[in-house]
Amino acid sequence: MSKKDISYFIRNESQEKRLLNHAIDYSFDYIDRIVTRNVFPTKEAINNLSIFDEPCPVKRSNGEEILSLLNKYGSPATVAQTGGRYFGFVSGGMLPISLAARWLSDCWDQNALLFISSPIMAKLELIVEDWLKEIFKLPNVTVAGFVSGTSMATFCGLAAARYKILSRQGWDLKEKGLRNAPEIKVILSTQAHSSVIKALTLLGIGKKDIAFVEADNQGRIKSNKITCIDNNTILILQAGNVNSGSFDPFISIIEEAKSKNAWVHVDGAFGLWALASKRFTHLTQGINLADSWSVDAHKTLNTPYDNGIILCKDKEALVSALHAGGDYLMFGNERDNMLYTPDMSRRGRIVELWAAIKYLGKQGIEELVNHLNDMAILFTQELKKHDFHILNEVVFNQVLVACDSDELTKKTLEKIQELRICWCGGTVWNKHIAIRISICSWATDRKDIKDSVNSFVKARLIAIKQLNNK
Ligand SMILES: *Cc1c(COP(=O)(O)O)cnc(C)c1O
């Protein structure tokens, strides 16, 4: 490199701050528009993304121009998830304090792997681990790992389960691998989330090792169909069906499974937060008797993305599973975050989770969860007034909606998406096409529901016309 090239790397604070200020201006502009803009990007905004098509740059470019490009063409092609009328998937909004805390910590650029790589991240993980135990009422021995999302959290929980079951039989997984290993049985609802099957596959457990158990018409596992649980069994239950929001009947199933020494994992991606509210006690009873739990903060708790949590009652199993043996004993006396996750280097995602819990408090979390449920119930009532059919019992934040025929439901959903007032996805529920509503943003209010219901009605009218003209 010539001397001139190297000069690019000389620190220039005013330039650095100018860039960050631009980012703030663009962000504020985005926030100002979020309520009034279309919820899904226009065709034009999506077509304009072709601006990003270019060969890998050879020369340097200007930071301000890069940011401006991102703002001009990136922002309009986003899905307006933070606005209050986005009901797709189970996505979650974002608490402003959580974003602000993340901004600050982004400037820190911490590596959260060990205490010595970032004392602040080690401290916050330790604190939040305790807080989560209290919020979810989990046993005191529970440890928490902070991962990217529930898919990864479930992978970690099931890895701990696999480790425990094999090591109980004297099988050293690290040494011998899976070939000829003792059999592990998995019991799984036919309504389990696809990420659970993916996690099992990654762990070398295929469908032939899974006993699928039927679910009832709400998507809850049928407890009387669960058989042959023993101490080689991993039983996976669900708090919050991804379509209906229903909860598996935990207490009797888990008591039985634990009496046989099976490992019980709960996928509570969005539903585990029901434990934070007295309103849902009837749904969550016995959930704390399980061995491991996976949950997202980026869904119900409304932190920014990249915030999943694995909670596990058996520290030894979790740490050994993720680190292949007892090597972890070499670490320091303080919390070493990497022990509880599969990664090494990673960002300090704990900051936004810590800020969210500190901001809301247990009361605020309860109110947030109740609010999502209130809005789901309101949505349901309003839709019923307009003769839409509600296909599920609305027990939490999910609502499944249908029109008079599958054909009309499908067309209506298409039109809802085209109108862009709100956004919902579709699914198939008990063999019928359904519009799937997930309320998971603090920002959703009564007006959002009213506007969305109006859009549903308008969409159905257009759909009827179009179908009649065919
Ligand atoms: C979202 C979801 C997952 C996957 O979580 P990610 O954070 O997307 O990895 C798993 N299970 C259920 C029930 C979910 O809703």
The ligand as an ORCA input file, in Angstrom:
! r2SCAN-3c Opt
* xyz 0 1
  C     -40.800    -18.035     15.816
  C     -40.912    -19.393     16.382
  C     -39.809    -20.253     16.389
  C     -38.515    -19.883     15.740
  O     -37.932    -18.778     16.389
  P     -36.856    -17.865     15.641
  O     -36.592    -16.774     16.628
  O     -37.513    -17.386     14.391
  O     -35.668    -18.708     15.381
  C     -39.967    -21.474     16.995
  N     -41.124    -21.845     17.549
  C     -42.216    -21.049     17.556
  C     -43.480    -21.521     18.209
  C     -42.137    -19.785     16.971
  O     -43.201    -18.982     16.970
*
